[in-house]
């Protein structure tokens, strides 16, 4: 039975949003565990590489048979160094460092508003300036409703802490993380990156840059780390959640979604993450259910409908025709 491209795209969207929501809920639940944010990034990249590096090795060998002149990197990245570095800086190093650093200063509730909540706005602006993607009237209404929904869900908490303590630093870091992911989203569409190939390239770049540098700094005790104090159960759990689910699975499904819906509408779909994660915190963590959460979820849903239905679906380009740059 053959499914339509839109049906398949919706499936990828559901998987992506489910993992993103789980990430935020789990982050709230494990905020006071042993590992530091940078430790989690270290574990995240190693766990993802365990799966993606062998996969990349296989794809590169296959690619060399089918396209002998295709450029690769280190024998495991389907994209050459410049392309891998470009997307890796934003999707791996930039996003992870900004996001995990933000948790040093601001609570996870702020992260849910300022990262996935603001992502559609970043992506719409980037796509407008770099891809020429128009912001139609319906799409503008959708973006406005999504922004209002994000502010309703957690904006009050953000506003209350402005100018107090160091929380504002975390908020800025979360915004930077959102900008990095929005840039990756735009690049994935601009260069028609294959979902699996892009995820592998990002993982390889993080493995050969972040992992060895952080490992040396941790071993020499140049930086504060809890890697050697954390129980293996916590390390393995974070590796599975942050590496396998967040990088491998959602990394692939997210780019697949971008191939189907385009960058702007894809991030509009994922903007339902803040209210859903807040709802998940109500169910699993016992946080209070307020009228702002209910109204925010409703507005986000309406905004997504406006944005996703605004124009016809773009025609995705097959992954094996992606430009090598």
RACORNOR-V758939 format. One record per pair of residues at least 12 apart in sequence whose C-alpha atoms are under 10 Angstrom apart, sorted by the first residue. I is the first residue (numbers start at 1). J is the second residue. Records with the same first field share a line. If there is no record, write none. Layout:
BEGIN
I = J  J
END
This chain:
BEGIN
5 = 257  259  260  261  313  315  316
6 = 257  260  261  313
7 = 260
8 = 256  257  260
9 = 253  254  256  257  258  259  260  261  266
10 = 257  260  261  266  269
11 = 253  256  257
12 = 249  250  252  253  254  255  256  257  258  260
13 = 250  253  254  255  256  257  258  260  261  266  267  269  270
14 = 253  254  257  269  270
15 = 245  249  250  253  254  257
16 = 245  246  249  250  251  252  253  254  255  256  257  269  270  273
17 = 116  250  253  254  269  270  271  272  273  274  276  277
18 = 250  270  273  276  277
19 = 241  242  245  246  247  249  250  273
20 = 112  116  245  246  250  270  273  274  276  277
21 = 112  116  270  272  273  274  275  276  277  278  279  280  281
22 = 241  245  246  273  276  277  280  281
23 = 112  241  242  245  246  277
24 = 108  109  111  112  273  274  276  277  278  280  281
25 = 108  109  112  276  277  278  279  280  281  282  284  285
26 = 108  238  241  277  280  281  284  285
27 = 103  107  108  109  111  238  241  242
28 = 103  107  108  109  111  277  281  285
29 = 108  281  284  285
30 = 234  238
31 = 103  104  107  108
33 = 230  231  234
34 = 225  226  227  228  229  230  231  234  235
35 = 225  226  227  228  229  230  231  234  235  238
36 = 100  101  103  104  224  225  226  227  230
37 = 96  97  98  99  100  101  102  103  104  225  226
38 = 96  97  98  99  100  101  210  214  223  224  225  226  227
39 = 100  214  215  218  224  225  226  227  230  235  238
40 = 96  97  100  226  227  235  238  239  242  243
41 = 92  93  96  97  99  100  101  206  210  211  214  238  239  242  243
42 = 96  206  207  210  211  212  213  214  215  227  239  243
43 = 211  227  235  236  237  238  239  240  242  243
44 = 92  96  203  206  207  211  235  236  238  239  240  241  242  243  244  245  246  247
45 = 92  93  96  202  203  204  205  206  207  208  210  211  239  242  243  244  247
46 = 203  204  206  207  210  211  239  243  244
47 = 203  207  235  236  238  239  240  241  242  243  244  245  247  248
48 = 199  200  202  203  204  206  207  239  240  242  243  244  245  246  247  248  249
49 = 200  202  203  204  205  206  207  243  244  247  248
50 = 203  207  243  244
51 = 200  203  243  244  248
52 = 76  77  196  197  199  200  201  202  203  204  244  247  248
53 = 75  76  77  200  201  203  204  207
54 = 76  200
55 = 76  77  196  197  200
56 = 74  75  76  77  78  79  196  197  199  200  201  203  204
57 = 74  75  76  77  78  200
58 = 75  76  77  78
59 = 75  76  77  78  196  197  200
60 = 72  73  74  75  76  77  78  79  197
61 = 75  76  78
62 = 78
63 = 78  320
64 = 78
67 = 320
70 = 323  324
71 = 324  325
72 = 84  201  324
73 = 201  204  205
74 = 204
76 = 197  200  201  204
77 = 197  198  199  200  201  202  203  204  205
78 = 194  196  197  198  199  200  201  204  324
79 = 193  194  197  198  200  201  202  322  323  324  325
80 = 201  324  325
81 = 201  204  205  325
82 = 324  325
83 = 187  191  193  198  201  202  205  323  324  325
84 = 197  198  199  200  201  202  203  204  205  206  325
85 = 201  202  204  205  206  209
86 = 184  187  201  202  205
87 = 180  181  183  184  185  187  188  198  199  201  202  205
88 = 184  198  199  200  201  202  203  204  205  206  209
89 = 180  184  202  205  206  209
90 = 177  178  179  180  181  182  183  184  185  187  202
91 = 177  178  179  180  181  182  183  184  185  198  199  202  203  206  247  251
92 = 180  181  184  199  201  202  203  204  205  206  207  210  247
93 = 177  180  202  203  205  206  209  210
94 = 176  177  178  179  180  181
95 = 115  173  174  175  176  177  178  179  180  181  182  184
96 = 177  180  181
97 = 173  174  176  177  210
98 = 170  172  173  174  175  176  177  178  179  180
99 = 111  115  170  171  172  173  174  175  176  177  178  180
100 = 170  173  174  177
101 = 169  170  173  174  177
102 = 167  168  169  170  171  172  173  174  175  176  177
103 = 167  169  170  171  173  174
104 = 166  167  169  170  173
105 = 165  166  167  168  169  170  171  173
106 = 158  161  165  166  167  168  169  170  171  172  173  174
107 = 157  158  167  170  171
108 = 170  174
109 = 153  154  155  157  158  274  277  278  281
110 = 150  153  154  155  156  157  158  167  168  170  171  174  175  274
111 = 154  158  170  171  173  174  175  177  178  274
112 = 150  153  154  174  271  273  274  275  276  277  278
113 = 147  149  150  151  152  153  154  155  157  158  171  174  175  271  273  274  275  277  278
114 = 150  151  154  155  158  170  171  172  173  174  175  176  177  178  179  274
115 = 150  171  173  174  175  176  177  178  179  180  181  182  271  273  274
116 = 150  174  175  177  178  179  181  182  267  268  269  270  271  272  273  274
117 = 146  147  148  149  150  151  153  154  175  178  267  268  270  271  272  273  274  275  300
118 = 143  146  147  150  151  174  175  178  179  182  267  268  271  274
119 = 146  147  175  177  178  179  180  181  182  183  185  264  266  267  268  270  271
120 = 142  143  144  146  147  178  179  182  263  264  265  266  267  268  269  270  271
121 = 140  143  144  146  147  178  179  182  264  267  268  271
122 = 175  178  179  180  181  182  183  185  186  264  267
123 = 178  179  180  181  182  183  184  185  186  263  264  265  266  267  268
124 = 139  140  143  182  186  263  264  265  267  268
125 = 182  183  186  264
126 = 179  182  183  185  186  187  263  264
127 = 182  183  185  186  187  189  190  262  263  264
128 = 186  264
130 = 186  187  190
131 = 186  187  189  190  263
133 = 262  263  264
134 = 264
135 = 264  307  310
136 = 307  310  311
137 = 306  307  310
138 = 303  305  306  307  308  309  310  311
139 = 264  265  268  303  304  305  306  307  308  309  310  311
140 = 303  306  307  310
141 = 302  303  304  306  307
142 = 265  268  299  300  301  302  303  304  305  306  307  308  309  310
143 = 264  265  268  271  300  303  304  306  307
144 = 299  300  303
145 = 296  298  299  300  301  302  303  304  306  307
146 = 268  269  271  272  296  297  298  299  300  301  302  303  304  307
147 = 271  296  299  300  303
148 = 295  296  299  300  303
149 = 271  272  274  275  292  293  294  295  296  297  298  299  300  301  302  303
150 = 271  272  273  274  275  292  293  296  297  299  300
151 = 274  292  296
152 = 274  275  291  292  293  294  295  296  297  299
153 = 274  275  276  277  278  279  290  291  292  293  294  295  296  297
154 = 274  275  278  292  293  296
155 = 292
156 = 292
158 = 171
181 = 267
182 = 263  264  267
183 = 263
184 = 255  263
185 = 254  255  258  262  263  264  266  267
186 = 258  262  263  264
187 = 263
188 = 254  255  256  258  259  262  263
189 = 255  258  259  260  261  262  263  264  316  317
190 = 262  263  322  323
191 = 317  322  323  324  325
192 = 255  258  259  316  317  318  319  320  321  322  323  324
193 = 255  256  258  259  317  318  319  320  321  322  323  324
194 = 252  255  256  259  317  318  319  320  321  322  323
195 = 251  252  253  254  255  256  257  258  259  319
196 = 248  249  251  252  253  255  256  319
197 = 252  255  319  320  322
198 = 251  252  255  319
199 = 247  248  249  250  251  252  253  254  255
200 = 247  248  251  252
202 = 247  251
203 = 243  247  248  251
215 = 227
254 = 266  267  270
256 = 316  319
257 = 269
258 = 314  316
259 = 313  314  315  316  317  318  319
260 = 313  314  315  316  317
261 = 308  311  312  313  314  315  316
262 = 308  313  314  315  316
264 = 307  308
265 = 304  305  306  307  308  309  310  311  313
266 = 304  307  308
267 = 304  307  308
268 = 300  301  303  304  305  306  307  308
269 = 300  301  303  304  305  307  308
270 = 300  304
271 = 297  300  301  303  304
272 = 296  297  298  299  300  301  303  304
273 = 297  300
274 = 293  296  297  300
275 = 292  293  294  295  296  297  298  299  300  301
276 = 293  294  296  297  300
278 = 293  294  297
279 = 293  294  297
END
